[in-house]
Amino acid sequence: MTETIKDKLRKFAPVQIGKHTESLTTEENAIVEKLVDACRQLESVFWKQCWSGSLALRERLSKKKSDRDKLHYVMINAGPFERVRENRPFVGKTPKPLGAGFYPEDLTKKQFENYVTRNPDVKEAFMSPFTVIRREGKKLVAVPYHVAYAEHVEPAAALLREAAGMTRNPSLTKYLNSRAAGLLSDDYFQSDCDWIDLQGTPIDVVIGPYEVYEDHLLSIKATYEGVVMVTDQTESRKLDVYVSHLEQMEQNLPIPERYKSRQKGLAAPMTVVNDLYRSGDIRHGYQAVAFSLPNDPKVHELKGAKKVMHKNFMDARLEKVIVPLASRLLDRGQLELVTPQGYFDFVVLHEISHTLGPRQIRVNGSATTVNEALKECYPAIEEAKADVCSLHTLPYLIQQGVLPAAMEHQYPASYLGGLFRSVRFGTAEAHGKAEMMIFNFLVEAGGVRCDPRAKRFVIDEARFKQGIEKLAGRLLTIEAEGDYAGARAMLDGLGVLRKDLGGPLSALKRIPIDFEPFFAWAD
């Protein structure tokens, strides 16, 4: 039976996101309004980055009432390609270019690499996360983001400066001004550091190009996003204990000593927030409930990274998706082990784990980064690494008395409940592919098995723990050695939806895949 657009829309449960500004002053509310307007400027940039024809399609569909549902689904996906189904087109039949809107649509990965090899002087600009590649006759040229997207970036920077002039908090003033400068220069190092140092204000904002998931050609070009947040000070203080164990977590990783980071004294601020508004990459398709930023290895070496937990989005995911899925797929005797705290702790450690393990590496004697070495394999491998390192670290923190012993049984079940959700996004999405790889590995290791009569999955906790340790060691070694061939082999062999999971999932089409946020601040 053919799936209609209305069927596709039912996959996303609508959730109203409130203003959450009761604790803010009149001045702070006015600053938030400026920041929301700045983030809105980047929405159109993201659509251009996804595909060159996205904005024209949105405009065309908006003119006919009969296209209202189709337009709605285009708005969810930021274009005509279905993010939860390997980017298959649902308007027209043109496949999505691997290079999205970052490169000429007919440019292949081999052609790009050959061009850089023949013209070594362009390598830095071409490999920059903040340039688009265009043709000028027979030549390829790199256009800086702040030039290519000046129409939207310049107003966003101006709004940040206006907000900076309204706040009395010195660290927020410094960050907003340096981030405005970064938007106009594509140099984000200083503002990334200033963001990590942000303190004494309930207002937080992330705005700029970060993730490379949209670039399926080379996984190097970053997409713009914006998210305005208000910090939950009480919940954030509860996370301070993790910071004091950051170096011990690194040393506990199941890899040889030579691969472990020796950086000491890194900052690792962790905050719990409620989101007020989202735009760009973070708004469409997969709704992130946490992130660890910035992604720049140079900032990691100097400052570490900041982990942000989006409480209102996490609550929505649990209610609308994870609990309903687990109630249908997990062994009834283990259902009670899927808990909000179990899921929250896993997410916290997932974000911390993005900054554990190797970042700056050497391959064949040359200095490089894990991102560059693993190319298009990097997003899925890195997400899988963060998952398994989180699951490996949680029992260690219980042993150290950081977490209560009663939680140990809740982590595998809470994680598996979340995994059931992520794999429904398919292999085109980095998190979905990562979760498929982990699930298949755990099945082969005996950590998860299917009860064919009950059509439910059962966790063998001992084998689950052994499988996680083994997989963590393998993924960390791939990153430490920049082993592209090993990464490609793992993803090709394990990053697929097999019948043992695909069959049960296909029977749960009435359960939403994710939720669609509607923001009181802007929508």
Protein Blocks (a to p, Z undefined) as FASTA:
>chain_A
ZZdfklmmmmpccddddfklmmpcfklmmmmmmmmmmmmmmmmmmmmmmpmklmmmmmmm
mmpmklmmmmmmmmmnopabdfkngoiafedjbdcdfklmmbcfklcfklmmmmmmmmmm
lmmmmmpckbccddehjbccdddfklmmmmmmmmmmmmmmmmmmmpcbfklmmmmmmmmm
mmmnopaklmmmmmmmgghiabdcdeddfbfmlmmmnopaccdddddddddfklmmmmmm
mmmmmmmmmmmpccdfklpcfbehiacddcddddfbdehjllgojadfbdcddfbfklmm
mnopaddddfklmmmmmmmmmmmmmmmmgcfklmmmpcfklmmmmmmmmmmmmmgcjfbd
ceehiacdfklmnmmmmmmmmmmmmmmmmmmmmmmmmmnomacfklmmmmmmmmmmmmmm
mmmnojmbmklmmmmmmmmmmmmnopaccdfklopacddfklmmmmmmmmmmmmmmmmmn
opaklmmmmmmmmmcccfklmmmmmmmmmpcfbdcdddfklZZ
